Amino acid sequence: MTDQTYSKNELLICVAARLFEDGATCFVGTGIPMLAAMLASKTTAPNLVPVFEFGGTGAIMEELPTAVGGARTWHKGISALGICDTMETAQRGFIDYGFIGGAQIDPYGNLNSITIGEHDHPKARLPGSGGGNDVGSHCWQTVAIMQHDARRFVPKTDCLTTPGYLTGPGAREAAGLPRGTGPAYVVSTLALMDFDPESRRMRLKATHPGVSVEDVVAATGFDLVIPESVEVTEPPSAEELRLLREEIDPERLYI
């Protein structure tokens, strides 16, 4: 616990970092996922093996990478491959987690990072899929990291970039995706969600400090599964904040 003030991004990073398992292999996306991976490697998961889209595997992230193809994603790594080799590694079942983001997410964890509005005449054109489809299709579990409001948590995404549980139980398998894969968590600026094992719909697991269940419901554009007991996430510790501010992102690129 800490009495220090912290930003929404700092809380988001800390909650996400605690989900990394020591010794796991994790596909790491640009931005917040990178900070979460660095924090995890300095705290709860010192043997974490980060995997980057352009081929860097097992890098020692002494400095924050600014892109998934930057030199820092290979620094002191165990291998330097290419994008095709990396995606094939995921297809073979060797990558445990994929940490990704998106502009929209629906009740089944499907993500959109292509367009807002009609595809051919969009209101906004987004960065695109990148490796998002491969990560969601072939990693054993995915963790989405999102800003939380009703524009982003929507009943149906405008486009499907990254498959979650698609339309519900059995839909991934029917689409030909590997059995036993799919979304595990959603970390947002308001709460931590997981997925109901029966319906495959998003379920509220914990609210962040100072956030009520009603706050989360009001900021979500669909009906969340609300269990009888909802936890509260631990705020960033003094040591986590020190690491973020002094070692991981001293230039405040993200925090």
Secondary structure, 3 states (H helix, E strand, C coil): CCCCCCCHHHHHHHHHHCCCCCCCEEEECCCHHHHHHHHHHHCCCCCCEEECCCCEECCCCCCCCCCCCCHHHCCCCCEECCHHHHHHHHHCCCCCEEEECCCEECCCCCEECCEECCCCCCCEECCCCCCHHHHHHHCCEEEEEECCCCCCECCCCCCCCECCCCCCCCHHHHCCCCCCCEEEEEEECCEEEEECCCCCCEEEEEECCCCCHHHHHHCCCCCCECCCCCEECCCCCHHHHHHHHHHHCCCCCCC
